[in-house]
Amino acid sequence: MGLPHVDPERRDLVRRKARRDALVASVSLIAFVAVAVVLIARSPGWPTVQDLFFNGEAFKKSFPAVLSAFWLNVRIFLVAEPCILILALIVALTRGSTAPILFPLRAVATLYTDIFRGIPTILLVLLLGFGVPALNSDFITNEPLVWGTVALILSYGAYVSEVFRAGIESVHPSQRAAARSLGLSNTQTSRYVVLPQAIRRVIPPLLNDFISLQKDTALVSVIGPIEALRQAQIDSSFTFNFTPYVVAACLFIALTVPMTRFADYLNRRAANQRGHS
């Protein structure tokens, strides 16, 4: 069967409307930006703000040091992300189990989720970053960077576990019943039937969580490690200029915006797939 015939006039009308909408959107954006620039530039305090936050010379001087420190944020993210995924998946599977013998583990998983979702991430960083080294144990590292990363893993692991659990529970019970009727065990059903569907459904919200994680790596600075935010603070304290903060903000934006657009793309694709199913 061939493709249905599309009226050329209708096709041309749709194209003209799309071009007109794009033109109107572009003009509207340009006008908005122009008005915003004029209003800001005519503000009495703009010269002071420009010198303190958008100083070109200060930007060039602070950029290399802040960029070098920013790689620590990236390394924290790359270490924390897989650990969060593993921890969250284990917690989600534990909370979803129904075996009576696993009740103690379910209770621990539930308690973990309730506690670490209730503690602000920055407070958890402070508690672990200063509290654990104070033990002076020979068997526990005193490195603040380690405990700052652990705090991020514990905090985000609690949130991501709920994302995984929602994805698992969204799989229709008939999928489990069909798998069991084919002779698959509970473990095989979860591994080959439920989890692939659940993970595919939760990828967009997981990306949103990891975008937030990339920004929250800056929280580690409160316990000492010199990452992008801390380096910006150091540079600003020497120059009495806040442009290094803008440098750090630009670096975070350069990393998170592509991730945000990719998450939006996955959300749209998932919506289109649901619409065609």
N, C-alpha and C positions, 0 to 999 in steps of 0.2 A: 504494500500500500504506500503510495507516494505521500509527500508532505502536503497538507492542505494549502490551497491557493490563497495568497495574501493579496488583497486589493492594493494595487500600486498607489492609488490616491490616498488610501488610509495609511500606508507605509510612509509616504512623503509627509502626511500630516503629523504623524508621530515624530518623525525626525525634525520637522520644523518646530514642533512644540518643545522637543528636548533641547534644541539649539537656543530657542527663546528663553527657556527656563535657565539654562546655563549662563546666558548673557545677563539676565536679570540678577541672578545670584552673584555674578562677578561684580557687576556695577554696585550692587548693594554692599558687598564686602569692601570694595574700594572706598565707597562713600563713608562707611562706618569707620574704617581705619583712618581716613583723612580727618574726619571730625574728631576722633579720639586724639590723634597726634596734635591737632591744632589746640584743642582744649588743654592738653597736658603741657605743650610748649608755652602756652600763654599763662600758665599758672605762675604766681609770684615766686614760689619756691623751686621751680624747675631747674634753674642754674645750679643751685646747691645740690639737689638730688642727682643731677647729671654728673657733677663732679665727684660725689660720694659713692654712687652706685654704678655709673657707666663711664668711668674714666678709662680712656683707651690705653694710656701708658701703664696704669695700674693693672689693667687686664692682661697686657702682654707680659708684665713682670711676674704676675702670680700664676699665669696659666701653666707653665711647665711643672711647678711644684704641686699644684692642685691636681693636675692630670696624673702625675706620678702617684700621688696618694689615692687617687680614684681607683687605681688598679686593685687596691686593697678591698674596696667595696665590691669590685667585680669578683675577687677571689672568695670573699665571704659568701656572696650569692651563689657561686658555683659549688661551694662546699655544702651550704645549707640546703639548697634546693633538692638534691637527690635524697639527703637524709630526711627531709620533711616528707617527701613522697613515700618513702619506705615506712617511716613511723606512722604517718596518717593512714596508710592502707592497712597496716597491722591493726591499728586501733579500730578502724571502721569494720574490718572483718570480725574482730573480737566482739564488738558491740552487736554485730548482726548475728552472731552464733546463737543457737538455741539449745545446745547440749547442756544438761544440768551440771555436768562435771566442770564446765567452763564458767560457772557462775562467778567464782572469785575473780577470774580474769575480766569478765564483763563489768563487774563492780569497779575494779581498778581502772579500766578504760573509761568508764563513765565519770569516775571521780577526776581522772586526769583531764578529761575534756572540760568538765565544769570549772575546775580550778584555773587552768591555764587560759581559758577563754575569758575568765573573769578578772585576771590580772592585766593591767596595762603593760604593753610590751616594754616601754622604757623603764617601768618599775621593776619588771623581771630582769632586765639587763643590769640594773643597779644592784638588785638583791644577789644575783649570781656573781656578778663581776667583782663586788666588794665582799660578799659574804663567804663564798667558798675559799678564796685565797686566805681569808682570816683564820681558817682552820689550821694553817701551817702543817698540813699533812704531807708526809713523805711520799704518799701514794697518789696524790692528786696534784695536778699542775696548778701553778699560781698565775698562769698567763691570762691576762684580762681578755685578750683577743679570743682565746678558746671559749671562755665562759660567756662572752658576749654573743658568739656564734651559737653556742648551746642554748642560750636564752631565746634567740630568734627561732631555732629549730623547735623548741618546746612550745613556744607561743603559736607559731604558724602551723605546727603539726596538729594542734587542737582544732584550729579552724578548718584546715584542709581535710581532716578526718571526717568532719561533718559534710563536706562537699562530696567526698567519696561515698559516705553512707547514703546521702540523698540519691546519688547516681545508682547505687546498688538497689535501693528500694524502688527506684523508678522502673526497673525491669519487671515486666508483667509476670505474675506467678505462673502463668501458663508456660513460660519459657523453662522454668525449673521442672514443671510437671512433664513437659515433653522430653527434656533431657533424662529425667529419671526413668521414663517409660522406655528409653532406648538402652537402659542398663548402666548409665553413668552414676557414679557415686556422688555424694554431696560435694566432696573435694573437686572431683572432675567437673561437676556441673558449675561450680563457682569459677573454676579456672578457665574452662573452655566456652562457657555459655554466658554466664552472668557478668563476669568482670570485663570481658572485651566490650560488651554493650555499654556497661556502666562507665568505663573509662572514656569511651568515645563520646558519651553524652556530657561528661564533666570537663572536657578539655578547655572549653572557653572560660568557665569560671575559674579553673585552675590557673590559667594564664593571668587573669585579673589579680588573683592572689599573689602570683609571683612578680607582677609589676609592682604591687605594694611592697613586697619583700625587698625588691631592689632599692626602693627609696628608704625603707626602714633599716637598711644596713648602716645608715648614717647614725642611728641611735647608739651604735657601739662606741662612738666618739666620747660619750659621757663617762666612760670608765678608762679612757687613756689612749687607745690605739689612734695613730695619726692616719685617718682616712681623709676623704675629700673635705668634709665639713670641718674637721679638726684643723686641717692644714689651712683652710680658708680663715678660720678663727685666728690662727697664729699669724698669718700674713696681715690680717686686718689690725691686729693688736700692735704690729710694728709700724704700719703706715697710717693708721687712723682713717682708713678708707674701706668702704664696704664692697668694693668691686670684686674682691676674691669670692664673696658669697655668690655673686652673679655668675662667676666662672663655674663654681661648683654646681649651681642650679642648671646652667647650660649643659654640663656634662651629664647630669642625671636625665635631663630632657632628651638629649641625644640618644640615650640608651633606652628610655622607657617609651618614647613615642612610637618607634617601630614595633615594639611589643604590643602596644595598645592597638595600633592599626591591624596587626595580625590577629589579635583577639577579636576585634570588630569583624574582620573578614570571616573568621570561624563561626562567629555568632550568626552572621547573615547566611552563611552556607548551611548551617544547621537549621535555621528557620526555613530556608528554601526546600531543604530535604523533607522537613515535616510537612510543608505545604503540598509537596508532590506525592507524599506517601498516602 
